[in-house]
């Protein structure tokens, strides 16, 4: 008699999104490749936390949020989620749901793997929840609308990694010359400051012609791979 792999009932894993869910495809691919006992499916919802009481009774493995949100009351937070004040994965448990922040964890792991100790320049909207996860970098400088906002962002980093704040074009150009990595979070990307030695991490879409101006471009899809693995790891499945 042939002996196959042990059977495990596939548990549902909700992937909640608003508008689109590029993360769902990554998760589904990881689950299929590793033959995990999970059944991911996309759910479009404006208020995902309304479904929290249903996770445990319906035997859900968890709920992934495409977009991280402030945690609701009654959710226990893992360290990363507590630092960020955001959750993008909720895992049911006997004491209630636990919140994780896989976007931050994915960013930290990618930077530690690809650019440990690099000098970075953050461009675009400030995203304070992500700031603590830049700690693998050697130094982080930031372009900000005001000095106070920039300093507030950098204050979430270890002191050794806090760089400078640029509020004027001349300051931004000088900081760009010192950077190895440019992290673009959206808005207008000032092409004139990009250098041939820069690596660019694009957390938002960039216009045509950017790739010709820098050494290399890493898009959001790079982080999605790391985020999918971090989510599955938090669910107890290392891939």
PARO-249392 format. One record per residue: x, y, z of N, C-alpha, C in turn; residue in three letters; residue number from 1. Coordinates in nm, 2 decimals, decimal comma. Each point is the difference from the previous one (the first is absolute). Example, Ala and Ser with C-alpha at 12.3 -4.5 7.8 and 13.67 -1.06 7.14 Angstrom:
% residues 2
n_c1/n_c2/n_c3/ca_c1/ca_c2/ca_c3/c_c1/c_c2/c_c3/aa/i
1,32/-0,57/0,78/-0,09/0,12/0,00/0,09/0,12/0,00/Ala/1
-0,04/0,11/-0,07/0,09/0,11/0,00/-0,08/0,11/0,08/Ser/2
% end
This chain:
% residues 239
n_c1/n_c2/n_c3/ca_c1/ca_c2/ca_c3/c_c1/c_c2/c_c3/aa/i
0,08/-0,12/0,00/-0,08/0,12/0,00/0,09/0,12/0,00/Unk/1
-0,03/0,09/-0,09/0,08/0,13/-0,01/-0,02/0,08/0,12/Unk/2
0,10/0,06/0,05/-0,01/0,09/0,12/0,03/0,14/-0,05/Unk/3
-0,10/0,09/0,01/0,01/0,14/-0,04/0,03/0,09/0,12/Unk/4
0,00/0,13/-0,03/0,02/0,10/0,10/-0,12/0,00/0,10/Unk/5
0,02/0,02/0,13/-0,11/0,01/0,09/-0,10/0,10/-0,03/Unk/6
-0,12/-0,02/0,02/-0,11/0,09/-0,04/-0,02/0,10/0,11/Unk/7
-0,01/0,13/-0,04/-0,03/0,10/0,10/-0,11/0,09/-0,07/Unk/8
-0,10/0,02/0,08/-0,11/0,08/-0,05/0,05/0,14/-0,03/Unk/9
-0,04/0,05/-0,12/0,05/0,14/-0,03/-0,09/0,10/0,07/Unk/10
0,07/0,09/0,07/-0,08/0,10/0,08/0,00/0,13/-0,08/Unk/11
-0,11/0,07/0,00/-0,02/0,12/-0,08/0,10/0,11/0,06/Unk/12
0,05/0,08/-0,10/0,09/0,12/0,04/-0,06/0,11/-0,08/Unk/13
-0,06/0,09/0,06/-0,06/0,12/-0,07/0,10/0,10/-0,03/Unk/14
0,00/0,06/-0,12/0,09/0,11/-0,04/-0,09/0,11/-0,03/Unk/15
0,00/0,10/0,09/-0,10/0,11/-0,01/0,07/0,12/-0,07/Unk/16
-0,07/0,05/-0,10/0,05/0,11/-0,08/-0,11/0,11/-0,03/Unk/17
0,05/0,11/-0,04/-0,09/0,11/-0,05/0,06/0,05/-0,13/Unk/18
-0,07/-0,05/-0,11/0,04/0,05/-0,14/0,08/-0,11/-0,07/Unk/19
0,11/-0,05/0,05/0,08/-0,10/-0,07/0,08/-0,08/0,11/Unk/20
0,05/-0,12/-0,04/0,07/-0,08/0,10/0,12/-0,07/-0,07/Unk/21
0,11/0,07/-0,03/0,12/-0,07/-0,06/0,06/-0,10/0,10/Unk/22
-0,02/0,02/0,13/0,05/-0,09/0,10/-0,06/-0,13/-0,01/Unk/23
-0,13/-0,01/-0,04/-0,07/-0,13/0,00/0,07/-0,10/-0,10/Unk/24
0,04/0,05/-0,11/0,06/-0,09/-0,10/0,13/-0,06/0,06/Unk/25
0,08/0,09/0,07/0,12/-0,05/0,06/-0,03/-0,11/0,11/Unk/26
-0,10/0,03/0,08/-0,03/-0,10/0,11/-0,05/-0,13/-0,06/Unk/27
-0,09/0,01/-0,10/-0,05/-0,12/-0,07/0,11/-0,08/-0,06/Unk/28
0,10/0,07/-0,06/0,11/-0,08/-0,06/0,09/-0,07/0,10/Unk/29
0,02/0,07/0,11/0,08/-0,06/0,11/-0,07/-0,12/0,06/Unk/30
-0,13/0,01/0,02/-0,08/-0,10/0,06/0,00/-0,13/-0,09/Unk/31
-0,02/0,03/-0,13/0,00/-0,11/-0,10/0,14/-0,07/-0,01/Unk/32
0,10/0,08/-0,01/0,14/-0,05/-0,02/0,04/-0,09/0,12/Unk/33
-0,04/0,04/0,12/0,04/-0,08/0,12/-0,11/-0,10/0,04/Unk/34
-0,11/0,00/-0,07/-0,11/-0,09/0,02/-0,05/0,01/0,15/Unk/35
-0,02/0,12/0,04/-0,04/0,03/0,14/-0,15/-0,02/0,01/Unk/36
-0,05/-0,05/0,12/-0,14/-0,02/0,02/-0,08/0,13/0,03/Unk/37
0,01/0,09/-0,10/-0,07/0,13/0,01/-0,08/0,02/-0,13/Unk/38
-0,10/0,07/0,02/-0,09/0,04/-0,12/-0,01/0,15/0,00/Unk/39
0,09/0,07/-0,06/-0,01/0,15/-0,01/-0,10/0,04/-0,10/Unk/40
-0,08/0,10/0,04/-0,09/0,06/-0,10/-0,02/0,15/0,03/Unk/41
-0,02/0,08/-0,11/-0,01/0,14/0,02/-0,14/0,05/0,04/Unk/42
0,00/0,10/0,09/-0,13/0,05/0,05/0,01/0,15/-0,01/Unk/43
-0,09/0,07/-0,07/0,00/0,14/-0,01/-0,09/0,06/0,11/Unk/44
0,06/0,08/0,09/-0,08/0,05/0,12/0,06/0,14/0,04/Unk/45
-0,09/0,08/0,04/0,04/0,14/0,05/0,04/-0,01/0,15/Unk/46
-0,06/-0,08/0,07/0,03/-0,02/0,15/0,03/-0,14/0,03/Unk/47
0,12/-0,05/-0,02/0,03/-0,14/0,03/-0,02/-0,04/0,14/Unk/48
0,01/0,09/0,09/0,00/-0,04/0,14/-0,14/-0,05/0,05/Unk/49
-0,10/0,03/-0,09/-0,14/-0,05/0,04/0,00/-0,16/-0,01/Unk/50
0,09/-0,06/-0,07/0,01/-0,14/-0,01/0,08/-0,07/0,11/Unk/51
0,06/0,08/0,08/0,09/-0,06/0,11/-0,07/-0,11/0,08/Unk/52
-0,12/0,03/0,05/-0,07/-0,10/0,09/-0,02/-0,13/-0,07/Unk/53
0,00/0,00/-0,14/-0,03/-0,13/-0,07/0,12/-0,09/-0,03/Unk/54
0,12/0,06/0,02/0,12/-0,08/-0,04/0,01/-0,13/0,07/Unk/55
0,00/0,00/0,13/0,01/-0,13/0,08/-0,11/-0,09/-0,02/Unk/56
-0,13/0,04/0,01/-0,11/-0,09/-0,02/0,00/-0,07/-0,13/Unk/57
0,04/0,07/-0,11/0,00/-0,06/-0,13/0,14/-0,06/-0,04/Unk/58
0,08/-0,02/0,10/0,13/-0,07/-0,02/0,09/0,07/-0,10/Unk/59
0,00/0,13/0,00/0,09/0,07/-0,09/0,14/-0,01/0,05/Unk/60
0,10/-0,01/-0,09/0,14/0,00/0,04/0,04/0,14/0,04/Unk/61
-0,06/0,10/-0,07/0,03/0,14/0,03/-0,06/0,09/-0,11/Unk/62
0,03/0,13/0,02/-0,05/0,10/-0,09/0,11/0,09/-0,04/Unk/63
0,03/0,01/-0,13/0,11/0,09/-0,04/-0,06/0,13/-0,06/Unk/64
0,05/0,11/0,04/-0,05/0,13/-0,05/0,10/0,05/-0,11/Unk/65
-0,05/0,03/-0,11/0,09/0,05/-0,11/0,06/0,14/0,05/Unk/66
-0,08/0,08/0,07/0,04/0,13/0,05/0,00/-0,01/0,15/Unk/67
0,11/0,03/0,06/0,01/0,00/0,15/-0,08/0,11/0,06/Unk/68
-0,06/-0,03/0,12/-0,09/0,09/0,06/0,03/0,01/0,15/Unk/69
-0,04/0,11/0,07/0,02/0,00/0,14/-0,08/-0,11/0,07/Unk/70
0,05/-0,07/0,10/-0,06/-0,12/0,05/-0,13/0,04/0,08/Unk/71
-0,10/-0,08/-0,01/-0,12/0,02/0,08/0,02/-0,04/0,15/Unk/72
-0,09/0,04/0,08/0,01/-0,03/0,14/-0,01/-0,15/0,02/Unk/73
0,07/-0,06/0,10/-0,02/-0,14/0,03/0,10/-0,09/-0,08/Unk/74
0,08/0,06/-0,08/0,10/-0,09/-0,08/0,13/0,01/0,07/Unk/75
0,06/-0,11/0,03/0,13/-0,01/0,06/0,10/0,02/-0,12/Unk/76
0,11/0,08/0,03/0,09/0,04/-0,11/0,14/-0,07/0,02/Unk/77
0,05/-0,06/-0,11/0,14/-0,04/0,00/0,09/0,12/0,00/Unk/78
0,13/-0,02/0,03/0,09/0,12/0,02/0,00/0,09/-0,12/Unk/79
0,00/-0,05/-0,12/0,01/0,08/-0,12/-0,12/0,09/-0,02/Unk/80
-0,12/-0,06/0,03/-0,13/0,07/-0,01/0,00/0,11/0,11/Unk/81
0,05/-0,03/0,12/0,00/0,10/0,10/0,08/0,12/-0,03/Unk/82
0,12/-0,03/-0,06/0,09/0,11/-0,04/-0,07/0,09/-0,10/Unk/83
-0,06/-0,06/-0,10/-0,06/0,07/-0,11/-0,13/0,07/0,03/Unk/84
-0,07/-0,07/0,09/-0,14/0,05/0,02/-0,09/-0,04/-0,11/Unk/85
0,04/-0,11/-0,07/-0,08/-0,04/-0,12/0,00/-0,15/0,00/Unk/86
-0,11/-0,06/-0,06/-0,01/-0,14/-0,02/-0,04/-0,03/-0,14/Unk/87
0,05/-0,11/-0,06/-0,04/-0,04/-0,13/-0,02/-0,16/-0,01/Unk/88
0,01/-0,06/0,12/-0,03/-0,14/0,01/-0,06/-0,03/0,14/Unk/89
-0,12/-0,06/0,00/-0,06/-0,04/0,13/-0,02/-0,15/0,01/Unk/90
0,05/-0,06/0,11/0,00/-0,14/0,01/-0,09/-0,03/0,13/Unk/91
-0,10/-0,08/-0,02/-0,09/-0,04/0,11/0,07/-0,09/0,10/Unk/92
-0,03/0,01/0,13/0,06/-0,08/0,10/-0,09/-0,02/0,12/Unk/93
0,03/-0,08/0,09/-0,09/-0,02/0,12/-0,02/0,12/0,08/Unk/94
0,09/0,09/0,00/-0,01/0,13/0,08/-0,05/0,12/-0,09/Unk/95
-0,04/-0,03/-0,12/-0,04/0,10/-0,09/0,10/0,02/-0,11/Unk/96
-0,03/0,09/-0,10/0,09/0,01/-0,12/0,13/0,07/0,04/Unk/97
0,11/-0,04/-0,07/0,13/0,07/0,01/0,03/0,07/-0,12/Unk/98
0,05/0,12/0,01/0,03/0,09/-0,12/0,15/0,00/-0,03/Unk/99
0,03/-0,02/-0,13/0,13/0,01/-0,05/0,02/0,11/-0,10/Unk/100
0,12/0,05/-0,03/0,02/0,10/-0,10/0,11/-0,05/-0,09/Unk/101
-0,05/-0,08/-0,10/0,09/-0,07/-0,09/0,07/0,10/-0,11/Unk/102
-0,06/0,11/-0,03/0,06/0,09/-0,09/0,13/0,06/0,05/Unk/103
0,00/0,04/0,13/0,12/0,05/0,06/0,10/-0,11/0,01/Unk/104
-0,04/-0,12/0,04/0,10/-0,11/0,02/0,06/-0,04/-0,14/Unk/105
-0,08/0,00/-0,11/0,05/-0,03/-0,13/0,10/0,11/-0,04/Unk/106
-0,03/0,12/0,02/0,09/0,11/-0,04/0,14/-0,02/0,08/Unk/107
-0,01/-0,02/0,13/0,12/-0,02/0,08/0,09/-0,12/-0,06/Unk/108
-0,07/-0,11/-0,02/0,07/-0,12/-0,05/0,06/0,03/-0,14/Unk/109
-0,07/0,07/-0,08/0,06/0,02/-0,14/0,12/0,09/0,01/Unk/110
-0,01/0,11/0,08/0,11/0,09/0,01/0,12/-0,07/0,07/Unk/111
-0,02/-0,08/0,10/0,11/-0,08/0,06/0,06/-0,09/-0,09/Unk/112
-0,07/-0,05/-0,10/0,05/-0,10/-0,10/0,07/0,07/-0,11/Unk/113
-0,06/0,11/-0,05/0,05/0,07/-0,12/0,09/0,12/0,02/Unk/114
-0,03/0,08/0,11/0,07/0,12/0,02/0,04/0,02/0,14/Unk/115
0,06/-0,09/0,07/0,04/0,02/0,14/0,10/0,11/0,01/Unk/116
-0,02/0,09/0,09/0,09/0,11/0,03/0,00/0,11/-0,11/Unk/117
-0,09/0,00/-0,10/0,00/0,10/-0,10/-0,04/0,13/0,05/Unk/118
0,04/0,11/-0,07/-0,05/0,13/0,02/-0,12/0,03/-0,09/Unk/119
-0,11/0,03/0,07/-0,13/0,01/-0,08/-0,06/0,14/0,01/Unk/120
-0,08/0,04/-0,10/-0,07/0,12/0,00/-0,15/-0,03/-0,03/Unk/121
-0,08/0,04/0,09/-0,15/-0,02/-0,01/-0,06/0,12/-0,07/Unk/122
-0,07/-0,03/-0,11/-0,07/0,10/-0,08/-0,15/-0,03/0,00/Unk/123
-0,08/0,11/0,00/-0,15/-0,02/-0,01/-0,06/0,00/0,14/Unk/124
-0,13/-0,03/0,00/-0,08/0,01/0,13/0,07/-0,08/0,11/Unk/125
0,01/0,06/0,11/0,06/-0,06/0,12/-0,10/-0,11/0,05/Unk/126
0,06/-0,12/0,03/-0,08/-0,11/0,05/0,06/-0,04/0,13/Unk/127
-0,03/0,07/0,11/0,06/-0,03/0,13/-0,01/-0,14/0,05/Unk/128
-0,11/-0,08/-0,03/0,00/-0,14/0,04/0,11/-0,08/-0,06/Unk/129
0,05/0,04/-0,11/0,11/-0,08/-0,07/0,14/0,04/0,05/Unk/130
0,01/0,12/0,06/0,13/0,05/0,04/0,08/-0,10/0,09/Unk/131
-0,05/-0,06/0,10/0,08/-0,09/0,08/0,06/-0,12/-0,07/Unk/132
-0,06/-0,03/-0,12/0,04/-0,12/-0,07/0,11/0,03/-0,10/Unk/133
0,05/0,13/0,00/0,12/0,04/-0,08/0,13/-0,02/0,08/Unk/134
-0,01/-0,06/0,12/0,12/-0,01/0,09/0,11/-0,08/-0,06/Unk/135
-0,02/-0,08/-0,10/0,11/-0,08/-0,06/0,10/0,09/-0,08/Unk/136
-0,05/0,12/-0,03/0,08/0,10/-0,08/0,10/0,07/0,09/Unk/137
0,11/0,05/-0,06/0,10/0,07/0,08/-0,04/0,14/0,04/Unk/138
-0,07/0,07/-0,10/-0,04/0,13/0,03/-0,12/0,03/-0,09/Unk/139
-0,10/0,07/0,06/-0,12/0,03/-0,08/-0,02/0,16/0,01/Unk/140
-0,01/0,06/-0,11/-0,03/0,14/-0,01/-0,14/0,01/-0,07/Unk/141
-0,06/0,11/0,01/-0,14/0,01/-0,04/-0,03/0,14/-0,06/Unk/142
-0,08/0,01/-0,11/-0,05/0,12/-0,05/-0,14/0,02/0,07/Unk/143
-0,02/0,11/0,06/-0,13/0,02/0,07/-0,05/0,14/-0,02/Unk/144
-0,13/0,02/0,02/-0,06/0,13/-0,01/0,05/0,10/0,10/Unk/145
0,04/-0,05/0,12/0,05/0,09/0,10/0,11/-0,08/0,08/Unk/146
0,08/0,08/0,07/0,11/-0,06/0,08/-0,06/-0,09/0,11/Unk/147
-0,11/0,05/0,06/-0,06/-0,07/0,11/-0,06/-0,14/-0,04/Unk/148
-0,06/0,00/-0,12/-0,06/-0,13/-0,05/0,12/-0,10/-0,03/Unk/149
0,10/0,05/-0,07/0,11/-0,08/-0,03/0,07/-0,06/0,13/Unk/150
0,02/0,09/0,10/0,06/-0,05/0,12/-0,09/-0,10/0,07/Unk/151
-0,13/0,02/-0,01/-0,09/-0,10/0,07/0,01/-0,13/-0,07/Unk/152
0,02/0,00/-0,13/0,02/-0,13/-0,07/0,13/-0,07/0,04/Unk/153
0,11/0,08/0,00/0,13/-0,06/0,04/0,00/-0,04/0,14/Unk/154
-0,07/0,06/0,09/0,00/-0,03/0,14/-0,05/-0,15/0,03/Unk/155
-0,06/-0,06/-0,10/-0,05/-0,13/0,02/0,11/-0,11/-0,04/Unk/156
0,11/0,06/-0,05/0,11/-0,09/-0,03/0,11/0,00/0,11/Unk/157
0,08/-0,11/0,01/0,11/0,01/0,09/0,09/0,12/-0,02/Unk/158
0,05/0,06/0,10/0,08/0,12/-0,01/0,11/-0,01/-0,10/Unk/159
0,07/-0,11/0,00/0,11/-0,02/-0,10/-0,04/0,01/-0,14/Unk/160
-0,13/-0,02/-0,03/-0,05/0,00/-0,14/-0,06/0,13/-0,04/Unk/161
-0,01/0,09/0,09/-0,07/0,13/-0,03/0,09/0,09/-0,08/Unk/162
-0,05/0,04/-0,12/0,08/0,08/-0,09/-0,05/0,15/0,01/Unk/163
-0,02/0,06/-0,11/-0,04/0,14/-0,01/-0,14/0,02/-0,06/Unk/164
-0,05/0,12/0,02/-0,13/0,04/-0,06/0,02/0,10/-0,10/Unk/165
-0,05/-0,02/-0,12/0,00/0,10/-0,11/-0,13/0,07/-0,02/Unk/166
-0,01/0,13/0,01/-0,13/0,07/-0,03/0,02/0,09/-0,12/Unk/167
0,12/0,02/-0,05/0,02/0,08/-0,12/0,07/-0,08/-0,11/Unk/168
-0,02/0,04/-0,12/0,06/-0,07/-0,11/0,15/-0,02/0,01/Unk/169
0,07/0,10/0,04/0,14/0,00/0,01/0,05/-0,11/0,10/Unk/170
-0,07/-0,01/0,11/0,03/-0,10/0,10/-0,03/-0,14/-0,05/Unk/171
-0,11/-0,01/-0,07/-0,03/-0,13/-0,06/0,10/-0,05/-0,10/Unk/172
0,05/0,09/-0,08/0,10/-0,04/-0,10/0,13/-0,05/0,07/Unk/173
0,04/0,07/0,11/0,12/-0,04/0,07/-0,02/-0,13/0,06/Unk/174
-0,11/-0,03/0,06/-0,03/-0,13/0,07/0,00/-0,11/-0,10/Unk/175
-0,06/0,03/-0,12/0,00/-0,11/-0,10/0,14/-0,04/-0,05/Unk/176
0,09/0,09/0,00/0,14/-0,04/-0,04/0,06/-0,09/0,10/Unk/177
-0,05/0,00/0,13/0,06/-0,09/0,10/-0,07/-0,13/0,01/Unk/178
-0,11/-0,02/-0,07/-0,09/-0,12/0,02/0,04/-0,11/-0,10/Unk/179
-0,01/-0,12/0,05/0,02/-0,12/-0,08/-0,14/-0,05/-0,05/Unk/180
-0,10/0,02/0,09/-0,13/-0,05/-0,03/-0,10/0,11/0,01/Unk/181
-0,09/0,02/-0,09/-0,11/0,09/0,00/-0,13/-0,08/0,02/Unk/182
-0,08/0,04/0,10/-0,13/-0,07/0,03/-0,10/0,10/-0,04/Unk/183
-0,08/-0,03/-0,10/-0,10/0,09/-0,05/-0,14/-0,05/0,04/Unk/184
-0,07/0,08/0,08/-0,13/-0,04/0,06/-0,12/0,06/-0,07/Unk/185
0,02/0,07/-0,11/-0,11/0,06/-0,08/0,01/0,15/-0,02/Unk/186
-0,09/0,06/-0,08/0,00/0,14/-0,03/0,09/0,02/-0,12/Unk/187
0,06/0,12/-0,01/0,09/0,03/-0,11/0,14/-0,04/0,03/Unk/188
0,06/-0,08/-0,09/0,14/-0,04/0,02/0,09/0,09/-0,07/Unk/189
0,08/0,08/0,07/0,09/0,10/-0,06/0,11/-0,07/-0,08/Unk/190
-0,01/-0,02/-0,13/0,09/-0,07/-0,08/0,14/0,06/0,00/Unk/191
0,00/0,14/0,02/0,13/0,06/-0,01/0,10/-0,03/0,11/Unk/192
-0,05/-0,06/0,11/0,09/-0,04/0,11/0,05/-0,14/-0,01/Unk/193
-0,06/-0,08/-0,09/0,04/-0,14/-0,02/0,14/-0,01/-0,06/Unk/194
0,08/-0,10/0,05/0,14/-0,02/-0,05/0,01/-0,14/-0,05/Unk/195
0,10/-0,02/-0,09/0,02/-0,13/-0,06/0,04/-0,11/0,10/Unk/196
0,05/0,04/0,12/0,04/-0,09/0,10/-0,11/-0,04/0,09/Unk/197
-0,12/0,06/-0,01/-0,11/-0,02/0,09/-0,07/-0,13/-0,03/Unk/198
-0,04/-0,07/0,11/-0,10/-0,10/-0,01/-0,13/0,06/0,05/Unk/199
-0,11/-0,03/-0,07/-0,13/0,06/0,03/-0,10/-0,11/0,05/Unk/200
-0,05/0,02/0,12/-0,11/-0,08/0,04/-0,13/0,08/-0,01/Unk/201
-0,09/-0,05/-0,10/-0,12/0,07/-0,03/-0,12/-0,06/0,07/Unk/202
-0,04/0,07/0,11/-0,12/-0,05/0,07/-0,13/0,05/-0,07/Unk/203
0,02/0,08/-0,10/-0,11/0,05/-0,08/0,04/0,00/-0,15/Unk/204
-0,09/0,00/-0,09/0,04/0,00/-0,14/0,08/0,12/-0,04/Unk/205
0,10/-0,02/-0,09/0,09/0,10/-0,05/-0,02/0,02/-0,15/Unk/206
0,03/0,12/-0,05/-0,02/0,03/-0,14/0,10/-0,06/-0,09/Unk/207
-0,02/0,00/-0,13/0,09/-0,06/-0,09/0,13/0,08/0,00/Unk/208
0,11/-0,06/-0,03/0,13/0,07/0,00/0,08/-0,01/0,12/Unk/209
-0,07/-0,04/0,11/0,07/-0,01/0,13/0,11/-0,10/0,00/Unk/210
-0,03/-0,12/-0,06/0,10/-0,11/0,00/0,13/0,04/-0,07/Unk/211
-0,01/0,09/-0,10/0,12/0,04/-0,07/0,09/0,09/0,08/Unk/212
-0,06/0,06/0,11/0,08/0,10/0,08/0,07/-0,06/0,12/Unk/213
-0,03/-0,12/0,03/0,05/-0,06/0,13/0,07/-0,14/-0,04/Unk/214
0,07/-0,05/0,10/0,07/-0,13/-0,02/-0,10/-0,11/0,00/Unk/215
-0,10/0,00/0,09/-0,10/-0,11/0,00/-0,13/0,05/0,07/Unk/216
-0,11/-0,06/-0,04/-0,13/0,03/0,06/-0,07/-0,12/0,06/Unk/217
-0,04/0,01/0,12/-0,07/-0,11/0,06/-0,15/0,05/0,03/Unk/218
-0,09/-0,07/-0,06/-0,14/0,04/0,01/-0,07/-0,07/0,12/Unk/219
-0,12/0,04/0,02/-0,08/-0,05/0,12/-0,02/-0,15/-0,01/Unk/220
0,01/-0,06/-0,12/-0,02/-0,14/-0,01/0,11/-0,08/0,08/Unk/221
0,12/0,07/0,01/0,11/-0,06/0,08/-0,04/-0,02/0,14/Unk/222
-0,06/0,10/0,06/-0,04/-0,01/0,14/-0,12/-0,09/0,02/Unk/223
-0,08/-0,01/-0,10/-0,12/-0,09/0,01/0,04/-0,14/0,02/Unk/224
0,11/-0,04/-0,06/0,05/-0,14/0,02/0,04/-0,02/0,15/Unk/225
0,07/0,10/0,05/0,05/-0,01/0,14/-0,12/0,01/0,09/Unk/226
-0,10/0,08/-0,03/-0,12/0,01/0,08/-0,08/-0,12/0,00/Unk/227
-0,02/-0,07/-0,11/-0,07/-0,12/-0,01/0,06/-0,11/0,09/Unk/228
0,14/-0,01/0,00/0,07/-0,09/0,08/-0,02/0,03/0,15/Unk/229
0,01/0,13/0,03/-0,01/0,04/0,14/-0,14/-0,03/0,05/Unk/230
-0,11/0,01/-0,08/-0,13/-0,03/0,04/-0,02/-0,15/0,03/Unk/231
0,05/-0,08/-0,09/-0,01/-0,14/0,02/0,08/-0,05/0,12/Unk/232
0,12/0,06/0,02/0,08/-0,03/0,11/-0,08/0,03/0,13/Unk/233
-0,07/0,11/0,01/-0,07/0,04/0,11/-0,12/-0,10/0,03/Unk/234
-0,05/-0,06/-0,11/-0,10/-0,10/0,01/0,05/-0,14/0,04/Unk/235
0,13/-0,01/0,01/0,06/-0,13/0,04/0,05/-0,08/-0,12/Unk/236
0,02/0,06/-0,12/0,04/-0,07/-0,11/0,13/0,07/-0,06/Unk/237
0,11/-0,06/0,02/0,13/0,06/-0,06/0,01/-0,06/-0,14/Unk/238
0,02/0,09/-0,10/0,01/-0,04/-0,14/0,14/0,02/-0,05/Unk/239
% end
